[in-house]
Structures are given as C-alpha cells and as structure tokens.
Amino acid sequence: MIALRHYSFGDQPDRMGKIARQTHVVRFGHFELDLRAGELRKQGVRIKLQEQPFQVLALLLENCGQAVTREELRQKIWPADTFVDFDHGLNAAINKIREALGDSADKPRFVETLPRRGYRFVGAIETTAPRIESLAVLPLENLSCDPEQEYFAEGMTEALITTLAKIGALRVVSRTTAMYYKGVHRPVREIAKELQVDVVVEGTVLRSGDRVRISAQLVDAHADTHLWAEVYDRNMRDVLALQSEVAQAIAREIQVKLTPLEKAQLAQASPMVPEAYEAYLKGRYYWNRRSQDAFPKGVQFFEEAIAKDPGFAAAYAGLSDCLCALGSWSVVAPEEVYPKNKKMALRALELDPGLSEGHASIAWVKTWHEYDFKDAEKEFERSIELNPRYPTAHSWFGFFLGNMGRFDEALTECKRAIRLDPLSMPIQWATGWVYTMARRYDESIAALEKVLEFDPDFSSAHVVLGYPLLQKSLYPSAVNALERAVKLSPRSTMYLSVLGEVYARSRRPEEALRILDRLRELSSQQYVSPYYVARLHLALGNRDEALTLLETAYRERVPSMLFLKTDSLLDDLRSDPRFQDLLCRMNFPG
C-alpha cells in the first residue's frame, strides 16, 4: 500500500503556482479541478480520480507551463519513508490522469511527457475564485435549558435570516426550510449539500434577563472548516443592532459587495423596547405554526408588542396576517376581524412604507375581504419588488393568480416561492391547491402527498387532497383524507362541512345529513361559513339552498368567495343565471 501525504500548495515556491492560493477551482478545457472538494469534473459531472493521481494533476496545474521533475513529484507526493516502486507508481498515476482527461502521450492536449525529466501541463487554464453566493443559517441552539425560551432562539434565527436576506448578492435559505434542521446533529457538509449552499452559519443564543449573548460561526461548507467566529453580548434594547452587526461581519468575511442601499438597510437598527420585541418574537413563533389554535395566540402577542411599542411596524403586519388567517380559515366571522385587519396593515405601511410584509398584508385584505383584485395585484407586485426573496409574498401571489384563473402565472410564482423556501409546508400546500384550481388533479395529488410525507398531521393538506380525489372518483380515499383532517382539527367547522360534502358525493347521504344537522347546532356557538354549507347543500342536490347561501356569503364578504371562479365543486351551478350574476358582482378580471 502506498502511504500518501496531502499536498499543500502553501509549501510551493512563488511561480505560476500562486493560482492555487488565490482559488480553489482551476478550469481547463471542459474540465475543472476543485481543490477543496477534491474533485475532478467534466462539464459539471464528477470524474472518478484516485487521491494520488489527483495530487499529481494538482501539482502539474500549480506549475502550469513549466516542467515538474520526477524528483519534485517524488518529494512532494511520495513521503521519504514510503517504500514503493516510485517509477511504477508515478507512471500509473499519469496514465490514470490521461484516461480521465481523454488525453494521449503521443498528442498531448494537457499532460506532456518530458523524457527522463518529468512532466508539464500544456493546456490553457482559467482560474477563478468562486464567489460565495449562498448561505444557510442553521437554527441557533437555545442554551437557557428552558423550553419556554425556544421562541426566543427561533426568533433570533429568523431575524438573522431576514437581515442577511437583504443582501441581494446572497441567496439565503428561508426560515422554514432552515428550521427542519433544528436539533439535527449531522455534518455541516452534508446539510450544506442538501441545501446547495456555500457557507453555513451556526451558533447559540442565551437569554438572561435583559442580556442576550449570541455566539456565531461561519463554516465553509465544502471544506468543513471555520472561517470566522465571534461572541456578542448585548442588552435587549440593542438586539436589532446586534443582528445587523452579525450580518455585516458575515458579509465582510465572505467578501460580498454591498450596494449603498443594502449598507443603509443593515445599518438601520434603532433601539428596541425589550418587552415589545420579546412579545413580537412570541407572535412570530405562533404565526409560524399555521394552525387554528396558534393564530389567536399570535394575535395576543402581536397586540402586546404594539401596546408596548406603538411604532413597531412589523408587529402591525404580523397582527394583520394572523387576523387575516382567522378569517380566511373560517375560524371567525369576517366582520369580527377584517376591519381591524385592514387597519393594522395600513398602520404598518404608515410607519414603514418600504415594509414588504405590510404590502403583502394589505394585498391579502383586498383579496379576501374587499374583492378588490386589481389593487390586490398591485400590492403583491409592490411587496415582491421591495423584497424579491420574501417567499410568502410569492406564494400568496401565486394563490391569488390561481383564483383569477391565470394558472401558468400562478404556478410560476408558486415555484419561485418553493425555490426560496423548499421545505415550507404551507407553500407546498398552496401549490397543490393551485394545481387543483387548474384541474391538474394528478399533479395536485402528488404535491399534497409530498406535503404529508413531511408532516402527516398537516390537516389543511388532508382537506385539499380530498378535492382532486373526489374529482377522480376515488371516494374512499377522499373520505379518509377528510376524516383525518377533522380528527386533527376537531373544532374546525370548515373541515366538518367539507367532510359532509365528501360523504354526499360518495353516496353516503345519511352521514352528510347528520353533519348538516351538526353544523346547524354549532352555528349558535361558533362561526360556520355559508360558503362551505352551500357546497354541502349542492352535493345533496339542494341547488336553490346552495345559491341562497352563496348570496349570503357574498353579502357577508366571506373570504372563500374568492374560490367562486375556479371551484370545480360548484360546476353544477355555472349555467344558472343567478350564479353568473354572482360572478359578475365579484368583479373577477376577464
């Protein structure tokens, strides 16, 4: 066995070999040698090359155009205490290099033999130092040993991601995707490969009273080496400045060029009211849970943040989003949330007209409640213009476009959102729903089943999965999907209504009628959306009752009326003049 030592370019004399200290990728012809990854690639495809031939090729490239003697090769690659047939080993290495490169000793394009002397690399090389263009912030570890402080660690992670995402030259993995690695103890190199990023930020956060300590380190994902590390200890009032400081340090370390606007955005960090920021982080924690039980808690903490700091623009946008979700998920009556919802979104923009989240929030209000689709589209576009990397804006815009019947545009936006946040279940779920709107049922089923592979308890995905299954007459599967959704969210009258509809369309009218009676009982205790009850009546054959309830839904500005244009489960009503009149009054763009 030949014992090898790793060749270090730092030991070489200053000849043309300086390239290796300036770059870790050397390109020649259709090939590239990645010195950090230890790979030879041809047009991006890895070519198998053993370690010894790799080191010989690296040394030849280091001295491109100049002779490398056999003695130099022996000294640099074959240790003095290795007892081998050196001539045989070197010849074998050169042959493997030529085989990998498709080269020839007789007519060399890359490696020339110098008889009795050595070898020379004769190809033209291009050296580039690949820019660091992508980054992931892994969930900061909570060192407080207090599970109640998890919201704070998650919030600080999300805030750091949001701050770094302001750097246009850097692709930053979104918060939802990053959070899938919470508590996952795997090699950084492996995680980086999955996320397709160049560098990874990892660290810890410790909250003690009014003090915050963050330790952060930057890891080269390819070489699995630390590039930079720092510990920050600040007062809670200065937490935004702390996030900005960390982001700027990372930008300097990876040599990302900041525009004047980006510099200004990163430097803009006013002191915070600690109690307000803490409440805001709790609000974000519950908003990110995306569940019927979590949204009211999100409302509570965002309101607390605003009470402690009335100038906190992001808290108003967060409150607007939670209120919007309560209405659009049919948890409460529209009149209970939408006037306040709009007020909060507008207040966020009064305080910060450049807040992307605020424009997305007001777009959602105009979509779900006001049916002002023209202005809603403008607000979505403005939100994306202000922050092209805000995945929620792309996803919501895609969902909006799908309901307008503009399916190709809708799926383009959905796919952009997925690229920005590939492991976000709400984004994947929304994409599945857009496929359903477009009546591409097989693709819808595939997308939603993928969501459920990641999170089998995501009740909304079970609900939407029921729609394409119904359309494909897969009744037992549709029933199973909706029964599972109701079991996971037993207090949701919307899910219960859809289950009744599935029973009716699956030729189980007795069970559907029992659910209809149950909904009548529940309507005196909690909100029941007339839109979904209308669909249940239609499934039972009660056309007039269905149309009456849809008219009620229109008068009450029920959010689900947004689906009127594309909802395939209302197709039996489309030829009715009363339904056509409703469509006209909804003002859907032509």
C-alpha positions as CSV (number, residue, x, y, z in Angstrom):
1,M,0.0,0.0,0.0
2,I,1.3,3.4,-0.9
3,A,1.2,5.8,2.0
4,L,0.3,9.3,0.8
5,R,0.5,12.7,2.4
6,H,-1.8,15.5,1.5
7,Y,-0.1,18.0,-0.8
8,S,-0.3,21.6,0.4
9,F,0.0,24.4,-2.1
10,G,1.2,26.7,0.6
11,D,4.6,24.9,0.5
12,Q,5.3,25.8,-3.1
13,P,7.6,28.5,-4.5
14,D,6.2,31.6,-6.0
15,R,5.9,30.7,-9.6
16,M,2.7,30.4,-11.6
17,G,1.6,28.3,-8.6
18,K,0.2,31.4,-6.9
19,I,-3.1,30.5,-8.6
20,A,-3.7,27.8,-6.1
21,R,-3.6,30.1,-3.2
22,Q,-5.9,32.5,-5.0
23,T,-8.6,30.0,-6.0
24,H,-9.8,26.5,-5.1
25,V,-11.2,25.8,-8.6
26,V,-8.9,25.5,-11.7
27,R,-10.6,25.2,-15.1
28,F,-9.1,23.9,-18.3
29,G,-10.9,22.8,-21.5
30,H,-14.2,21.1,-20.4
31,F,-12.7,20.2,-17.0
32,E,-12.4,21.8,-13.6
33,L,-10.3,20.7,-10.6
34,D,-11.9,21.6,-7.3
35,L,-9.1,21.6,-4.8
36,R,-11.2,22.0,-1.7
37,A,-13.8,19.3,-2.6
38,G,-11.1,17.0,-4.0
39,E,-13.0,16.5,-7.3
40,L,-12.3,16.5,-11.0
41,R,-15.3,17.4,-13.0
42,K,-16.1,17.5,-16.7
43,Q,-18.9,19.9,-17.6
44,G,-20.1,19.6,-14.0
45,V,-20.1,15.8,-13.9
46,R,-17.7,14.3,-11.4
47,I,-15.0,12.0,-12.8
48,K,-13.5,9.4,-10.6
49,L,-9.8,10.1,-9.9
50,Q,-7.9,8.5,-7.0
51,E,-6.1,10.6,-4.5
52,Q,-2.6,10.1,-5.8
53,P,-3.3,10.9,-9.5
54,F,-5.4,13.9,-8.2
55,Q,-2.4,15.3,-6.3
56,V,-0.1,14.8,-9.3
57,L,-2.6,16.7,-11.5
58,A,-2.9,19.4,-8.9
59,L,0.9,19.8,-8.8
60,L,1.1,20.0,-12.6
61,L,-1.6,22.6,-12.7
62,E,0.2,24.5,-9.9
63,N,3.2,24.8,-12.2
64,C,1.2,25.2,-15.5
65,G,3.6,25.6,-18.5
66,Q,6.7,24.6,-16.5
67,A,8.5,21.3,-16.1
68,V,7.8,19.4,-12.9
69,T,10.6,16.9,-12.4
70,R,10.2,13.4,-11.3
71,E,12.2,14.3,-8.2
72,E,9.9,17.1,-7.4
73,L,6.9,14.8,-7.7
74,R,8.6,12.2,-5.5
75,Q,9.4,14.8,-2.8
76,K,6.0,16.4,-2.8
77,I,3.8,13.4,-3.1
78,W,5.7,10.3,-2.1
79,P,7.0,10.5,1.5
80,A,10.6,9.6,2.1
81,D,9.7,6.7,4.4
82,T,7.4,5.1,1.8
83,F,8.9,2.0,0.3
84,V,7.4,1.6,-3.1
85,D,8.3,1.3,-6.7
86,F,8.2,5.0,-7.3
87,D,8.6,4.8,-11.1
88,H,5.7,2.4,-11.4
89,G,3.5,4.5,-9.1
90,L,4.2,7.7,-11.0
91,N,3.6,6.1,-14.4
92,A,0.3,4.6,-13.1
93,A,-0.8,8.0,-11.8
94,I,0.0,9.7,-15.1
95,N,-1.9,7.0,-17.1
96,K,-5.0,7.5,-14.8
97,I,-4.8,11.2,-15.3
98,R,-4.7,10.8,-19.1
99,E,-7.5,8.3,-19.1
100,A,-9.7,10.7,-17.0
101,L,-8.9,13.6,-19.3
102,G,-9.1,11.6,-22.6
103,D,-5.5,12.7,-23.2
104,S,-2.7,11.0,-25.2
105,A,1.0,10.7,-24.6
106,D,1.6,10.9,-28.3
107,K,-0.5,14.0,-28.9
108,P,-0.9,15.6,-25.5
109,R,-3.5,18.3,-25.0
110,F,-2.9,18.6,-21.3
111,V,-0.1,16.5,-19.9
112,E,3.2,16.3,-21.8
113,T,6.0,13.8,-21.0
114,L,9.5,15.2,-20.8
115,P,11.7,12.2,-21.4
116,R,14.0,11.3,-18.4
117,R,13.0,14.6,-16.8
118,G,9.3,14.7,-15.8
119,Y,6.0,16.2,-17.0
120,R,4.5,19.5,-17.9
121,F,0.9,20.7,-18.1
122,V,0.5,22.3,-21.5
123,G,-3.3,23.1,-21.6
124,A,-4.7,26.6,-21.2
125,I,-6.1,27.1,-17.7
126,E,-8.7,29.5,-16.4
127,T,-8.6,30.2,-12.7
128,T,-11.5,31.7,-10.8
129,A,-12.1,32.1,-7.1
130,P,-15.8,31.1,-6.9
131,R,-17.8,33.7,-5.1
132,I,-19.8,32.7,-2.1
133,E,-23.3,33.2,-3.3
134,S,-25.4,31.1,-1.0
135,L,-25.8,30.7,2.8
136,A,-27.9,28.9,5.3
137,V,-28.4,29.9,9.0
138,L,-29.0,26.8,11.0
139,P,-31.3,27.1,14.0
140,L,-29.5,28.8,16.8
141,E,-29.3,26.5,19.8
142,N,-31.1,27.6,23.0
143,L,-28.6,27.4,25.8
144,S,-31.0,28.6,28.5
145,C,-32.2,25.0,29.3
146,D,-35.7,26.5,29.5
147,P,-38.1,25.1,26.8
148,E,-40.1,28.3,27.3
149,Q,-37.3,30.2,25.7
150,E,-37.5,28.2,22.4
151,Y,-39.5,31.0,20.9
152,F,-36.6,33.4,21.5
153,A,-34.0,31.1,19.9
154,E,-36.3,30.6,16.9
155,G,-37.0,34.3,16.7
156,M,-33.3,35.3,16.7
157,T,-32.6,32.7,14.0
158,E,-35.5,34.1,11.8
159,A,-34.3,37.7,12.4
160,L,-30.8,36.9,11.4
161,I,-32.0,35.1,8.2
162,T,-34.2,38.1,7.4
163,T,-31.3,40.6,7.9
164,L,-28.9,38.6,5.7
165,A,-31.6,38.1,3.0
166,K,-31.4,41.9,2.4
167,I,-28.1,41.3,0.7
168,G,-29.0,41.0,-2.9
169,A,-25.8,39.1,-4.0
170,L,-26.5,36.4,-1.5
171,R,-29.1,33.5,-1.6
172,V,-30.2,32.9,1.9
173,V,-32.1,29.7,2.8
174,S,-35.5,30.7,4.3
175,R,-36.5,30.3,7.9
176,T,-39.0,27.5,7.3
177,T,-36.5,25.3,5.5
178,A,-33.7,26.1,8.0
179,M,-35.9,25.1,10.9
180,Y,-36.2,21.5,9.6
181,Y,-32.6,21.1,10.8
182,K,-33.4,22.1,14.4
183,G,-31.9,19.6,16.8
184,V,-30.4,17.6,13.8
185,H,-26.9,16.6,14.6
186,R,-25.4,15.9,11.2
187,P,-22.2,17.0,9.5
188,V,-22.4,20.6,8.2
189,R,-21.0,19.5,4.9
190,E,-23.9,17.1,4.5
191,I,-26.5,19.7,5.4
192,A,-24.9,22.2,3.0
193,K,-25.0,19.7,0.2
194,E,-28.7,19.1,0.7
195,L,-29.4,22.9,0.8
196,Q,-27.0,23.6,-2.0
197,V,-25.2,26.4,-0.1
198,D,-21.6,27.5,0.0
199,V,-21.4,28.5,3.7
200,V,-23.3,27.8,6.8
201,V,-23.9,29.9,9.9
202,E,-24.4,28.0,13.2
203,G,-24.3,29.2,16.8
204,T,-26.1,29.5,20.1
205,V,-28.2,32.0,21.9
206,L,-28.6,32.7,25.6
207,R,-31.1,35.0,27.1
208,S,-30.7,36.0,30.7
209,G,-32.9,38.9,31.9
210,D,-32.2,41.9,29.8
211,R,-29.0,40.5,28.3
212,V,-28.6,38.4,25.1
213,R,-25.5,36.5,24.2
214,I,-25.1,35.1,20.7
215,S,-22.2,33.1,19.5
216,A,-21.9,32.6,15.8
217,Q,-19.5,30.9,13.5
218,L,-19.2,30.7,9.7
219,V,-18.3,27.4,8.2
220,D,-17.0,26.7,4.7
221,A,-19.5,24.0,3.6
222,H,-17.1,22.4,1.1
223,A,-14.0,22.1,3.3
224,D,-15.9,21.9,6.6
225,T,-13.6,24.5,8.1
226,H,-14.3,27.5,10.2
227,L,-13.9,30.8,8.5
228,W,-14.9,33.1,11.3
229,A,-16.4,33.1,14.8
230,E,-17.5,35.7,17.3
231,V,-19.4,36.1,20.5
232,Y,-21.7,39.1,21.1
233,D,-23.1,40.2,24.4
234,R,-25.8,42.9,24.3
235,N,-28.7,44.5,26.1
236,M,-32.1,43.5,24.7
237,R,-32.6,47.1,23.6
238,D,-29.8,46.7,21.1
239,V,-30.9,43.4,19.7
240,L,-31.6,44.8,16.2
241,A,-28.1,46.4,16.2
242,L,-26.7,43.0,17.2
243,Q,-28.4,41.2,14.3
244,S,-27.1,43.9,11.9
245,E,-23.6,43.7,13.3
246,V,-23.5,39.9,12.8
247,A,-24.9,40.2,9.3
248,Q,-22.3,42.9,8.4
249,A,-19.5,40.8,9.8
250,I,-20.6,37.8,7.7
251,A,-20.8,39.9,4.6
252,R,-17.3,41.2,5.2
253,E,-15.9,37.7,5.8
254,I,-17.4,36.2,2.6
255,Q,-16.5,39.4,0.6
256,V,-20.0,40.1,-0.6
257,K,-20.2,43.5,-2.2
258,L,-23.0,45.5,-0.6
259,T,-24.9,48.2,-2.5
260,P,-25.3,51.6,-0.8
261,L,-28.9,50.8,-0.2
262,E,-28.0,47.5,1.4
263,K,-25.4,49.2,3.6
264,A,-28.1,51.6,4.7
265,Q,-30.6,48.9,5.4
266,L,-28.1,46.9,7.5
267,A,-27.0,50.0,9.4
268,Q,-30.7,50.9,10.2
269,A,-31.2,49.5,13.6
270,S,-32.9,51.6,16.2
271,P,-33.0,50.6,19.8
272,M,-35.9,48.4,20.7
273,V,-38.3,48.3,23.6
274,P,-37.2,44.9,25.0
275,E,-40.6,43.8,26.2
276,A,-42.1,44.7,22.8
277,Y,-39.5,42.8,20.9
278,E,-40.0,39.7,23.1
279,A,-43.7,39.8,22.6
280,Y,-43.2,40.2,18.8
281,L,-40.9,37.1,18.8
282,K,-43.7,35.1,20.5
283,G,-46.2,36.3,18.0
284,R,-43.9,35.2,15.1
285,Y,-43.5,31.8,16.9
286,Y,-47.2,31.2,16.9
287,W,-47.8,32.6,13.4
288,N,-45.2,30.2,12.0
289,R,-47.2,27.3,13.5
290,R,-50.0,28.0,11.0
291,S,-52.8,26.3,12.9
292,Q,-56.3,27.3,14.1
293,D,-55.1,27.1,17.8
294,A,-51.9,29.1,17.2
295,F,-53.4,32.1,15.3
296,P,-55.3,33.5,18.4
297,K,-52.1,33.3,20.4
298,G,-50.2,35.1,17.6
299,V,-52.9,37.9,17.8
300,Q,-52.4,38.1,21.6
301,F,-48.6,38.6,21.4
302,F,-48.6,41.0,18.4
303,E,-51.2,43.1,20.2
304,E,-48.9,43.1,23.3
305,A,-45.9,44.1,21.2
306,I,-47.9,47.1,19.8
307,A,-49.1,48.1,23.2
308,K,-45.5,48.3,24.5
309,D,-44.2,50.0,21.3
310,P,-46.9,51.7,19.1
311,G,-44.3,52.5,16.5
312,F,-43.4,48.8,15.8
313,A,-44.4,48.4,12.1
314,A,-43.5,44.7,11.7
315,A,-45.8,43.9,14.7
316,Y,-48.8,45.5,12.9
317,A,-48.1,43.5,9.8
318,G,-47.9,40.3,11.9
319,L,-51.1,41.1,13.6
320,S,-52.8,41.7,10.3
321,D,-51.7,38.4,9.0
322,C,-52.9,36.5,12.0
323,L,-56.3,38.2,11.8
324,C,-56.5,37.5,8.1
325,A,-55.8,33.8,8.7
326,L,-58.6,33.6,11.3
327,G,-61.0,34.9,8.7
328,S,-59.8,33.0,5.7
329,W,-59.7,29.7,7.6
330,S,-63.3,30.4,8.6
331,V,-62.5,30.4,12.3
332,V,-64.4,33.6,13.0
333,A,-66.9,35.7,11.1
334,P,-65.4,38.2,8.6
335,E,-66.8,41.2,10.3
336,E,-65.0,40.3,13.5
337,V,-61.5,40.6,12.0
338,Y,-61.4,42.3,8.7
339,P,-62.0,45.9,9.6
340,K,-59.2,45.6,12.2
341,N,-57.1,43.5,9.8
342,K,-57.1,46.3,7.2
343,K,-56.4,49.0,9.8
344,M,-53.4,47.1,11.1
345,A,-51.9,46.6,7.6
346,L,-52.4,50.2,6.7
347,R,-50.8,51.3,10.0
348,A,-47.8,49.1,9.2
349,L,-47.3,50.9,5.9
350,E,-47.8,54.3,7.5
351,L,-44.9,53.5,9.9
352,D,-42.7,51.9,7.2
353,P,-43.8,52.4,3.5
354,G,-41.0,50.1,2.4
355,L,-42.1,47.1,4.5
356,S,-42.6,44.3,2.1
357,E,-44.6,42.3,4.6
358,G,-47.0,45.3,5.0
359,H,-47.8,45.4,1.3
360,A,-48.4,41.6,1.2
361,S,-50.7,42.0,4.2
362,I,-52.8,44.8,2.6
363,A,-52.9,42.7,-0.6
364,W,-54.4,39.8,1.3
365,V,-57.0,42.1,2.8
366,K,-58.0,43.4,-0.6
367,T,-58.2,39.9,-1.9
368,W,-60.0,38.0,0.8
369,H,-62.4,40.7,2.1
370,E,-62.7,43.6,-0.3
371,Y,-62.7,41.6,-3.5
372,D,-60.6,44.4,-5.0
373,F,-58.5,42.2,-7.2
374,K,-56.9,45.0,-9.3
375,D,-55.4,46.8,-6.3
376,A,-54.5,43.5,-4.6
377,E,-52.3,42.6,-7.6
378,K,-50.6,45.9,-7.4
379,E,-49.8,45.4,-3.7
380,F,-48.5,41.9,-4.3
381,E,-46.2,43.2,-7.0
382,R,-45.0,46.1,-4.8
383,S,-44.3,43.6,-1.9
384,I,-42.2,41.4,-4.3
385,E,-40.5,44.5,-5.7
386,L,-39.4,45.6,-2.3
387,N,-38.2,42.1,-1.3
388,P,-38.0,39.6,-4.1
389,R,-36.9,37.0,-1.6
390,Y,-40.0,37.1,0.5
391,P,-41.3,33.6,-0.2
392,T,-44.7,34.2,1.5
393,A,-45.4,37.1,-1.0
394,H,-44.7,34.9,-4.0
395,S,-46.8,32.1,-2.6
396,W,-49.8,34.3,-1.7
397,F,-49.5,36.0,-5.1
398,G,-49.5,32.6,-6.8
399,F,-52.5,31.6,-4.9
400,F,-54.2,34.8,-5.9
401,L,-53.4,34.4,-9.6
402,G,-54.7,30.8,-9.4
403,N,-58.1,32.0,-8.2
404,M,-58.1,34.5,-11.0
405,G,-57.7,31.6,-13.5
406,R,-54.2,32.7,-14.5
407,F,-52.7,29.3,-13.8
408,D,-49.4,29.5,-15.7
409,E,-48.5,32.7,-13.9
410,A,-49.7,31.3,-10.6
411,L,-47.5,28.2,-10.8
412,T,-44.5,30.3,-11.8
413,E,-45.0,32.3,-8.6
414,C,-45.5,29.2,-6.6
415,K,-42.3,27.6,-7.9
416,R,-40.4,30.8,-7.1
417,A,-41.7,30.5,-3.5
418,I,-40.6,26.9,-3.4
419,R,-37.1,27.7,-4.6
420,L,-36.8,30.3,-1.9
421,D,-38.3,28.1,0.8
422,P,-38.3,24.5,-0.4
423,L,-39.3,22.8,2.9
424,S,-42.2,25.2,3.7
425,M,-45.3,23.0,4.0
426,P,-47.7,26.0,3.7
427,I,-46.0,26.9,0.4
428,Q,-46.1,23.4,-0.9
429,W,-49.7,23.1,0.2
430,A,-50.7,26.3,-1.6
431,T,-49.0,24.9,-4.8
432,G,-51.1,21.7,-4.5
433,W,-54.2,23.8,-4.3
434,V,-53.3,25.8,-7.4
435,Y,-52.9,22.6,-9.3
436,T,-56.4,21.7,-8.1
437,M,-57.8,25.0,-9.3
438,A,-56.1,24.3,-12.7
439,R,-57.8,20.9,-12.7
440,R,-54.4,19.2,-12.9
441,Y,-55.5,16.6,-10.4
442,D,-52.7,14.1,-10.6
443,E,-50.1,16.9,-10.0
444,S,-52.2,18.2,-7.2
445,I,-52.3,14.8,-5.5
446,A,-48.6,14.3,-6.0
447,A,-47.8,17.8,-4.4
448,L,-50.1,17.3,-1.4
449,E,-48.9,13.8,-0.8
450,K,-45.4,15.2,-0.7
451,V,-46.5,17.7,2.0
452,L,-48.0,14.9,4.0
453,E,-44.8,12.8,3.8
454,F,-43.1,15.7,5.6
455,D,-45.9,16.4,8.0
456,P,-48.6,13.7,8.3
457,D,-50.5,15.9,10.8
458,F,-50.9,19.0,8.5
459,S,-54.7,19.0,8.5
460,S,-55.2,21.5,5.7
461,A,-53.2,19.3,3.3
462,H,-55.6,16.4,4.0
463,V,-58.6,18.8,3.3
464,V,-57.3,20.0,-0.1
465,L,-56.2,16.5,-1.0
466,G,-59.8,15.5,-0.8
467,Y,-60.8,17.7,-3.7
468,P,-58.7,16.1,-6.5
469,L,-59.5,12.6,-5.1
470,L,-63.2,13.5,-5.4
471,Q,-62.8,14.7,-9.0
472,K,-61.1,11.4,-9.8
473,S,-64.0,9.5,-8.2
474,L,-61.6,8.0,-5.6
475,Y,-64.3,8.2,-2.9
476,P,-62.8,6.0,-0.2
477,S,-59.5,7.9,-0.3
478,A,-61.3,11.3,-0.3
479,V,-63.3,10.2,2.7
480,N,-60.2,9.0,4.5
481,A,-58.5,12.4,3.8
482,L,-61.3,14.4,5.2
483,E,-61.9,12.2,8.2
484,R,-58.2,12.5,9.1
485,A,-58.5,16.3,8.8
486,V,-61.5,16.5,11.1
487,K,-59.7,14.2,13.6
488,L,-56.7,16.5,13.6
489,S,-58.7,19.7,13.8
490,P,-62.0,18.7,15.6
491,R,-63.1,22.3,16.2
492,S,-63.0,23.3,12.5
493,T,-66.5,23.8,11.1
494,M,-65.0,24.3,7.7
495,Y,-63.4,20.9,7.7
496,L,-66.6,19.4,9.1
497,S,-68.6,21.0,6.2
498,V,-66.2,19.6,3.6
499,L,-66.4,16.1,5.2
500,G,-70.2,16.3,4.8
501,E,-69.8,17.3,1.2
502,V,-67.4,14.3,0.6
503,Y,-69.9,12.0,2.2
504,A,-72.7,13.3,0.0
505,R,-70.7,12.9,-3.2
506,S,-69.5,9.5,-2.1
507,R,-73.2,8.4,-2.0
508,R,-73.4,8.4,1.8
509,P,-76.2,10.9,2.2
510,E,-77.3,9.8,5.7
511,E,-73.9,10.7,7.1
512,A,-73.9,14.0,5.1
513,L,-77.3,15.0,6.6
514,R,-76.1,14.2,10.1
515,I,-73.2,16.6,9.6
516,L,-75.6,19.3,8.2
517,D,-77.7,19.0,11.4
518,R,-74.5,19.2,13.5
519,L,-73.4,22.4,11.7
520,R,-76.8,23.9,12.4
521,E,-76.3,23.2,16.1
522,L,-72.7,24.6,16.1
523,S,-73.8,27.8,14.3
524,S,-75.3,29.1,17.5
525,Q,-71.9,28.6,19.3
526,Q,-69.3,29.4,16.7
527,Y,-68.9,30.7,13.2
528,V,-70.0,28.4,10.3
529,S,-69.1,29.6,6.8
530,P,-72.1,29.8,4.5
531,Y,-69.8,29.1,1.5
532,Y,-69.0,25.6,2.6
533,V,-72.5,24.8,3.8
534,A,-73.7,25.9,0.3
535,R,-71.4,23.3,-1.3
536,L,-72.7,20.7,1.1
537,H,-76.3,21.5,0.0
538,L,-75.3,21.4,-3.6
539,A,-73.7,17.9,-3.1
540,L,-77.1,16.8,-1.6
541,G,-78.9,18.2,-4.6
542,N,-80.3,21.3,-3.0
543,R,-79.5,23.9,-5.7
544,D,-81.7,26.7,-4.5
545,E,-80.5,26.5,-1.0
546,A,-76.9,26.4,-2.2
547,L,-77.5,29.6,-4.3
548,T,-79.2,31.4,-1.4
549,L,-76.2,30.6,0.9
550,L,-73.7,31.8,-1.7
551,E,-75.7,35.1,-1.9
552,T,-75.4,35.3,1.9
553,A,-71.7,34.6,1.7
554,Y,-71.3,37.5,-0.8
555,R,-73.2,39.9,1.4
556,E,-71.1,39.0,4.4
557,R,-67.8,39.3,2.4
558,V,-66.9,35.7,3.2
559,P,-63.3,35.1,2.2
560,S,-63.9,31.8,0.5
561,M,-66.0,33.6,-2.2
562,L,-62.5,34.1,-3.7
563,F,-62.8,30.5,-5.0
564,L,-66.0,31.1,-6.9
565,K,-64.4,31.4,-10.3
566,T,-62.3,28.2,-10.2
567,D,-64.0,25.9,-7.7
568,S,-64.8,22.8,-9.7
569,L,-67.2,21.6,-7.0
570,L,-69.6,24.4,-8.0
571,D,-69.6,23.4,-11.6
572,D,-73.2,22.2,-11.4
573,L,-74.3,25.8,-10.8
574,R,-72.3,27.6,-13.5
575,S,-75.1,27.6,-16.1
576,D,-77.5,29.1,-13.6
577,P,-78.1,32.9,-14.3
578,R,-78.1,33.6,-10.6
579,F,-74.6,32.1,-10.3
580,Q,-73.4,34.1,-13.3
581,D,-74.8,37.2,-11.7
582,L,-72.8,36.5,-8.6
583,L,-69.6,36.0,-10.6
584,C,-70.2,39.4,-12.3
585,R,-70.6,41.1,-9.0
586,M,-67.4,39.5,-7.6
587,N,-65.6,41.6,-10.2
588,F,-63.1,38.9,-11.3
589,P,-60.9,40.2,-14.1
590,G,-61.7,38.9,-17.5
